[in-house]
Amino acid sequence: MALTREQMAQRVARELKDGYYVNLGIGIPTLVANYVPADMDVMLQSENGLLGMGEFPTESTIDADMINAGKQTVTARRGASIFDSAQSFAMIRGGHVDLTVLGAFEVDVQGNIASWMIPGKLVKGMGGAMDLVAGADNIIVTMTHASKDGESKLLPQCSLPLTGAGCIRKVLTDLAYLEIEDGAFILRETAPGVSVEEIIEKTAGKLIVPDDVKEMTF
């Protein structure tokens, strides 16, 4: 059974480490804020100028002026800092973010990512993704394994305009967790109840299946 958005966020949260500065992209990545372990000190950074983003607010804690880069209302944890977007991008471009979690339309076997535009559709702008993939060494992409019409998003070569080249090493989909090495996707974990055969069928790019593939637990 494919992972829910919340389960994908839970799995990504396992990649967090104490003391990390983490940028969460728009979409599924923002949900990771809800699954930071209670005993772990992680500072979440939003490119619009917030370091120390907390969980999503409840009705009693909501502040309409406190938003993330996706214009969702958020909270600020103790010790948070608020600053302008220029300082935020100085952090990103300076390599001070330990982990970046991004959504994507496509990822290929060379670690290229396409995440910002589909030709013929309205595009509001590049956003900060290009800066994030250029300034971070540790990036996890979260996305569905295939499109709504069943087309694989894990490709031999991206067909859409690139956000970054050769920068992605880890991909979490609703079916699997994979790493990218030497021009191939390497299957590391399967979602609960998802067969290796289904993952092979829905992966267009070269896929290597080791003998020790694990099933995720929640």
C-alpha positions as CSV (number, residue, x, y, z in Angstrom):
1,M,0.0,0.0,0.0
2,A,1.4,3.4,-0.9
3,L,2.5,5.7,1.8
4,T,0.3,8.6,2.8
5,R,1.6,12.2,2.8
6,E,1.9,12.0,6.6
7,Q,3.9,8.7,6.5
8,M,6.2,10.2,3.9
9,A,6.9,13.1,6.3
10,Q,7.4,10.6,9.2
11,R,10.0,8.7,7.1
12,V,11.9,11.8,6.2
13,A,11.9,12.9,9.8
14,R,14.1,9.9,10.5
15,E,16.9,11.5,8.5
16,L,17.0,14.4,11.0
17,K,19.9,14.7,13.4
18,D,20.4,16.7,16.6
19,G,21.6,20.2,15.9
20,Y,20.6,20.2,12.2
21,Y,19.5,23.3,10.4
22,V,16.8,22.1,8.0
23,N,14.9,23.7,5.1
24,L,11.5,22.3,4.2
25,G,10.1,22.9,0.7
26,I,6.5,23.4,-0.2
27,G,4.1,20.5,-0.1
28,I,4.8,17.2,1.6
29,P,8.1,18.5,3.0
30,T,6.3,21.0,5.3
31,L,4.7,18.2,7.1
32,V,8.1,17.0,8.4
33,A,7.8,19.8,11.0
34,N,5.1,17.8,12.8
35,Y,7.3,14.7,13.2
36,V,10.6,16.1,14.7
37,P,11.4,13.8,17.6
38,A,10.7,15.4,21.0
39,D,14.2,14.7,22.3
40,M,15.9,16.2,19.2
41,D,16.9,19.9,18.8
42,V,16.4,20.8,15.1
43,M,16.1,24.3,13.7
44,L,13.7,24.5,10.7
45,Q,14.4,27.3,8.3
46,S,12.0,28.9,5.9
47,E,13.3,30.9,3.0
48,N,11.0,33.8,3.5
49,G,12.9,34.6,6.7
50,L,12.2,32.4,9.7
51,L,14.8,30.2,11.5
52,G,13.1,28.1,14.2
53,M,9.8,27.1,12.6
54,G,7.6,25.0,14.9
55,E,4.6,22.7,14.3
56,F,1.5,23.9,12.4
57,P,-0.7,25.9,14.7
58,T,-3.9,25.0,16.4
59,E,-6.9,27.3,16.3
60,S,-5.8,28.8,19.6
61,T,-2.2,29.4,18.6
62,I,-2.7,30.6,15.0
63,D,-1.2,33.9,13.9
64,A,-2.1,34.9,10.4
65,D,1.1,36.9,10.0
66,M,3.4,34.0,10.8
67,I,3.7,32.0,7.6
68,N,6.2,29.8,5.8
69,A,7.4,30.1,2.2
70,G,4.3,28.3,1.0
71,K,2.1,30.9,2.8
72,Q,0.9,28.3,5.3
73,T,0.5,29.5,8.9
74,V,3.2,28.2,11.2
75,T,4.5,28.6,14.7
76,A,7.9,29.8,15.9
77,R,9.7,27.7,18.5
78,R,11.6,29.1,21.5
79,G,14.8,30.7,20.3
80,A,13.5,31.4,16.8
81,S,14.8,34.3,14.7
82,I,12.9,36.4,12.1
83,F,14.8,38.2,9.3
84,D,14.5,39.3,5.7
85,S,14.7,36.9,2.7
86,A,18.1,38.3,1.7
87,Q,19.6,37.0,5.0
88,S,17.7,33.8,4.6
89,F,19.2,33.2,1.1
90,A,22.6,34.1,2.4
91,M,22.3,31.1,4.8
92,I,21.2,28.9,2.0
93,R,23.8,30.0,-0.6
94,G,26.5,30.0,2.1
95,G,26.0,26.2,2.7
96,H,24.7,26.6,6.3
97,V,21.7,24.3,5.8
98,D,22.4,20.7,6.9
99,L,19.4,19.1,5.2
100,T,17.0,20.2,2.5
101,V,13.7,18.5,1.8
102,L,12.1,19.2,-1.6
103,G,9.3,18.1,-3.8
104,A,9.8,17.4,-7.5
105,F,8.1,16.6,-10.8
106,E,11.0,14.4,-12.0
107,V,14.3,13.0,-10.8
108,D,16.7,11.1,-13.0
109,V,19.6,8.6,-12.6
110,Q,22.2,11.3,-12.8
111,G,20.7,13.1,-9.8
112,N,19.1,15.8,-11.9
113,I,15.9,17.4,-10.5
114,A,13.0,19.1,-12.3
115,S,10.7,20.8,-9.9
116,W,9.7,24.3,-11.0
117,M,7.8,24.3,-14.3
118,I,5.7,22.3,-16.7
119,P,5.7,23.9,-20.2
120,G,2.3,25.3,-21.0
121,K,1.1,25.7,-17.4
122,L,1.1,28.8,-15.3
123,V,4.3,29.3,-13.4
124,K,4.5,31.8,-10.5
125,G,8.3,31.7,-10.5
126,M,11.3,29.7,-9.7
127,G,11.1,30.2,-6.0
128,G,14.1,29.2,-3.9
129,A,14.6,25.7,-5.1
130,M,17.5,26.5,-7.4
131,D,19.4,28.2,-4.6
132,L,18.6,25.3,-2.2
133,V,19.9,22.6,-4.6
134,A,23.1,24.6,-5.3
135,G,23.8,25.4,-1.6
136,A,23.0,22.1,0.0
137,D,24.9,18.8,-0.1
138,N,22.3,16.8,1.7
139,I,19.0,16.8,-0.1
140,I,16.0,14.5,0.1
141,V,13.3,14.6,-2.6
142,T,9.8,13.6,-1.7
143,M,7.3,12.9,-4.4
144,T,4.9,10.3,-5.8
145,H,6.6,7.5,-7.6
146,A,4.4,8.0,-10.7
147,S,2.1,10.7,-12.1
148,K,-1.7,10.5,-11.9
149,D,-1.7,8.8,-15.3
150,G,0.8,6.2,-14.2
151,E,3.9,7.7,-15.8
152,S,7.1,7.2,-13.8
153,K,8.8,10.2,-12.3
154,L,12.1,8.3,-11.8
155,L,13.6,8.6,-15.2
156,P,16.7,7.8,-17.3
157,Q,16.8,11.6,-18.1
158,C,14.5,14.4,-16.9
159,S,12.2,15.7,-19.7
160,L,11.3,19.0,-17.9
161,P,13.5,22.1,-17.4
162,L,16.0,21.4,-14.7
163,T,16.1,23.0,-11.3
164,G,19.6,21.5,-10.6
165,A,22.0,19.1,-12.1
166,G,23.7,16.2,-10.4
167,C,22.6,17.3,-6.9
168,I,20.1,14.6,-5.7
169,R,21.3,11.5,-3.9
170,K,18.1,10.5,-1.9
171,V,14.5,10.1,-3.1
172,L,11.5,9.1,-1.0
173,T,8.4,8.3,-2.9
174,D,5.0,6.9,-1.8
175,L,6.4,3.4,-2.8
176,A,10.0,3.4,-1.8
177,Y,13.2,5.0,-0.4
178,L,16.0,5.0,-3.0
179,E,19.5,6.4,-3.3
180,I,21.2,7.5,-6.5
181,E,24.7,6.2,-7.2
182,D,26.7,5.7,-10.4
183,G,23.8,6.4,-12.8
184,A,21.2,4.3,-11.2
185,F,18.5,4.3,-8.5
186,I,19.3,1.8,-5.7
187,L,16.3,0.5,-3.9
188,R,16.9,0.6,-0.1
189,E,13.4,0.4,1.4
190,T,9.9,-0.5,0.2
191,A,6.7,1.0,1.6
192,P,4.7,-1.5,3.7
193,G,2.9,-4.0,1.5
194,V,4.5,-2.7,-1.7
195,S,6.2,-5.3,-3.8
196,V,9.6,-5.0,-5.4
197,E,7.9,-6.0,-8.7
198,E,5.6,-2.9,-8.5
199,I,8.5,-0.6,-7.9
200,I,10.4,-2.1,-10.8
201,E,7.4,-1.7,-13.0
202,K,7.0,2.0,-12.1
203,T,10.6,3.0,-12.3
204,A,11.7,4.1,-15.8
205,G,15.3,4.8,-14.9
206,K,17.9,2.1,-14.2
207,L,17.1,0.4,-11.0
208,I,19.3,-1.8,-8.8
209,V,17.7,-4.1,-6.3
210,P,20.1,-5.3,-3.6
211,D,19.6,-8.5,-1.6
212,D,19.0,-6.6,1.7
213,V,16.1,-4.3,0.8
214,K,14.1,-3.5,3.9
215,E,10.4,-2.8,4.4
216,M,9.6,0.5,6.2
217,T,7.9,0.3,9.6
218,F,5.7,2.9,11.3
